[in-house]
């Protein structure tokens, strides 16, 4: 394949991994419910039994997503992970708290008590979701960095990418980024309630409480999602008028009004995925909240979420669009063409990517194996 085809192919794979990650964040969303129930209650036990089997899959997907970005688009990795390090350090710390909490929450004799670890899980669920949403929002609303590849020859400071002095804190407190961050959080909470309705379908107080959570969090999610959609479709972003490449040629960008709206109109598949995904999420939420006893909402909402996230990645990276626009120096904005690995690396990795369907099949089988006998699930220690 030609280099341009490989770059587009790897952006497609990044989109798929991002879609899976956002779906799997229902684990984080479910953790935010723990402080609202007694630590040793039946409700807490059911929550942990549902979420405790899945948190490793979320963590693994996050690691694979980051690893794929590093291997295929290393300039983004060095720019974002190396520059906005306060943002990424906080995300990492929240996931460390999650791993520690599931390991020690129910261990006999732990000196901190179960409630402390429930609070740690709440921090991971709330802070982790919001900050991941902020990190993705920078792909649309821009980030404060500049890129100078010639700096690699500077012996005193061989740093290609330079960030704003606050190193990611400015992104956390940007209200546009927070809109997507809170949309991700309440989507994760909604899908967590949907999943627990599916995982514990027996009628009772636990099922009814999750129905209420679906309705409340679903309404809040829709508000934030509509606000983000409005901001996205009406925003002015950059468009590539001269494409730079890996040979050192610089890209030239010009601002264009309603850039992402134009991208959706130029890519019917992306528009169809966005609309179909939105309808599926709304159907899953509304029917689960108002039907007497319906447990399939997580699959409608989950597949719909994946479709919407896929479409967002497509409009962020395709159609001559920089997927990481720079607010400090527009000429430093990153595209899938000026930030990718070499043709040799992308080609070699493309062969490795052929195992992805088998990995996904294993995940599906592991999920099915853990959930096929609800009565035999044990609480995760």
N, C-alpha and C positions, 0 to 999 in steps of 0.2 A: 504493500500500500504506500501511497505517497505520504510525505510528512504531514501535509494538511489534513489528510484523511485520518491519520493516526491521532492527530491532536483532537479532532472532532470526536473520534471514537472514545478517547480517554475522558473527554468531558462528559460523554454519555454515561460512561461507567461511574464517574464521580457523582453524576446526577442520581443514578440508581442507588448508590451507597448512601447518599444524603437522604433520599426518600425512605430507605429502610431505617436509618437512624432516627428520623423524626417520628416514624411510627412506633419504634421501640421505646421512645421516651415516655410511653404510658407507665413504665415502671417508676420513673422519677415522679410522674404525676400522682401515682398511687401512694408514694411515700409521704406526700404532703398531707394526707388524711390521717396519718398515725397520731399526731399530737391531739387530735380530737376524740380519741377513744382511749379507754383505760389500757395500760400496757399489757396486762395479762387477761384481757377480756376475750370473749369468743370472736368478736369483730376483729380485734388486732391479730388474733391467730389466723383468721381467714385471709386477712390482707397479706400477712407475711407468707402464708403458704402459697398464695397466688404470685406474689412479686418475687419471693426469694428464689424461685426456680428460673427467673428470667433476667435477673440483673446482669449476669455474666454475658448474656447475649447483647445487651445494650452496650456494655463496656467494650466488648470485642468489636462490635460494629463501629464504635467511635474510634478505636485504635486503627482498624482497617481503613476507615475513611481518611484519617490523618496520614496513614502510611501511603495510601494511594495518591493523595495530593502531593506528598513529598516526592514520590518517585516520578510522577507524571508532570507536575508543575512546580518544580523546586523553587522558582523565584517567588511564587506566592508563599510557599512554606517559609522561606527565609524572611520575607517581608512581613507577613502577618505574625507568625509564631515567634520570630526573632525580634520584631519591633513592638507589637502590642502585647508585650509579655505580661503586663498586669492582668489583662483580660484572660489570657490563656492560663496563667498561674492560678487564678481564682477558680477557673473551670476545673483544672487538674486537682486542686485541693478538695473541691466539692466531691469529686469522684473517688478520691482517696478516703474521704469520710464515709462514703457509701460502702466501699469494700471492707473497711474496718468494722463498720456497724453490723453488717450481715455476718461477719465472722464472730463477733463477741457479744452481740445483743443478748442472746439467751444462754451464754455460757454460765454455768453455776459459779458463784463466788466472784463475779466481776465487780470491781470496786466502784464503778460509776453508776451502775443501775441501768435497767432497761430503758427508762425514760430518757436518759442522756443520749443513748444511741438512736432513739426515735427522733430526737431533735436533730442529731447529725443527719439522719435520713431525710428529714424535712428540709434541712439546709441544702442537701444535694438536689432534692427534687425541685425546690423553688429557685435557688440561685443558679443551679446548673442549667435549668431550662431557659431562664431569662437570659443568661449570658451567652448560651449557644444561639439563641435568637438574635442577640445583639451582633454576634460574630457574622451571622448570615446576612443581617441587614446592611452591613458595611459593603456587601457586594452590590447593593442597589443605591445606597445613599452616600457612598464614598468613605474614604478613610484618609487620615492626615499623614501621608508618607511621601517620600521621594526616592527615586532609584537612580543610581549612577554606577553603572557596571565598571567604569574605569577606576573606581575606588579600590577594586580588588588588588591593584598594583601599589596602593599606598601602604607602605610597610608599617607606618605608625597606627593607622586605623583602616584596615582592609574590610570595611563594612559597605556592602553594596547598597543596602536599603537603610534610609534614615527615617525615623518616626518623630512625631510630635513629642515635645519634652515630657508629656504626661504618659506616654507609652501605653496607650490603650484605655486609660481612665476617661479620656474625653469621649470615647465611643460609648462607654457604659452610661454616661450621663447625657447622651444625645437623645432627645425625646422621640425622634423618628425611629431610632434603633430600638428604644424601649417598647414602642408600640408592637413591633414584631416579637420582641422578647416576651411580653405578657400574652400575646396571642399564642405563642408556643406553650407557655406555662398552662394556660387554661384549656388549650387543646389536649395537652398531656393529662391534665386532671379529668377532663371529660372522658377520654379514652380509657383511663384507668378504671373509672366507674363502669364503663361499658364492658371492659374485660372481666371485672370481678362479677358482674351480672352473668356473664357467660361461663365463668369458671366455677361459680357457686350458684347454680340456677334454682336451687330449692327456694320455695316461697318462704318469706319470713321477714323479720326486721332488717336483717343485713341486706337483703335484696331490695327492700323498699327504700332504705337509706341511700343505696347506690342510684336508684331511680331519681331521687331528689338531687343527688350530686350531678347527675347527667344534665338535668334541666337547668340548675343554677349555673354551673360552670360552662355549659353549652351556650347559654345566653351571653355570658360575659365574653366567651371566646368569639362569638359572632360579631359583637361590637368591636373588639380589637381587630378582628380579621377584616371587617368592612373598612375600618379606618386605614389599615395598612394597604388594602387594595386601592382605595382612593388616592393615598399618597403615592403609591407605585405608578398607577396609570396616568397621573397628572404631573409627575416629576420630570424635570429636565435633566437629562444625562448626556454622556458623551457618545459620539459615534465615530468609528474609525474611517477616516477618509484616505489614509495611506497606511498600509499594513506593514509594520516592521517585523523582523524575523529574528532567528537565532544567529544570523550573520552579523549582527550589530547594527543593522539599519533601524532607524528610529521610527516609531509609529507617530502618526499625526492624527489628532482628534479635534472634533468640533462639537460644541453643545447642540443638542437637538431636543426640542420640546416634545413631550409625550413619547419619549423614546420607547418605553416598555409597552405602551399601547400599540405603537407601530410594530414592535416585534411580535406581539400576539397576532396582529392582523397579517403579518408576513409569514407566520408559521401556523397554519390551520390546525396542525396536530397538537401544538402547545395550547392553543385556545380551546380545542375540544377536550384535552386532558384537564385543563383548569376548570371548565364549566362542568364536565361530568364528575370530576372529583368533588367539587363544591356541593353539587346536588347529592352525591352519595353520602357525604359527611352530614349534611342537614337531614337527610332521610334517616340515617342511622340514629342520630340524636333525637329527632322528634318522635319517631316511632317507639324508641326505647323508653322515652320519658312518659309517653301517654298511653301506650298499649298496656293491656293488663299484665301480660307476662311474655315478653319477647326478649330473646337472649342473643340474637345475631347482630346486634348493632355494632359490635367491635369490628366485624369483618367489613361491613359497609363503610364505616367511618375510617377504618385502617387503610383499605384499598383507595378510598377517596383521598385521604391524606397523602398517600404515596403519589397519586396522579397529580395533585396540586403542586407538591414539592418538585416533582419532575419538571413540570411546566415552568416553575420559577427558575430552576437552574438553566433550562433551555433559553429563556429570554434573557438571562443574565450573561450567558457566554456566547450565544450564536448571533447571527445577523449583524456582524461587524460591531459588536458591543464589548467594551472592556468589562470583564466580570469583577474587576477590583479597581474602580475609578479613584484617582488621587485628588484630594481636595487641595493639597499644597502645590502640586505640580502636575497638571493634567497630562503632560507628555510622559509622565512616569506611570500612567495607568497600565494595568496588566490585562492582556488578552490571552486567549488560549494559544495564540501563535507566537507571542514574544516572551512567554514565560514557561514554555514547556521544556521537557528534557530533549536530548538529541534524538535523531531518527533511530540510531542503534538502540538506545535505551527503550524508547517507546515500542520498537519492534520486538525486542526481547521480552518485554513485559506483556505484550499482546498475547504471546504464546502462553505465558503464565495465567493470563486472565481467562483462558479457556476452562480452567478448573472452577471458576466462580459458580456455574450452574450446579456442580456437584456439591460445593460448599453450601449453597442455598438449600439443596435437597436434604443435606444432613441436618441443617437447622430446622427445617420443617419436620423431619422425622423425630428429632430430639424434642421439639415442642409437642408433637403428637404423643410421644411416649410419656412425657411428663404429665399430660393432661387427660390421658385416656381413662384413667381410673381415679376419679376425684376422691373417692373414699379412702384411697390408700396413700394420698399425699401426706407428707410429714412436714411439720414446721421446720423451716430452714434455721439451723443454728448459727 
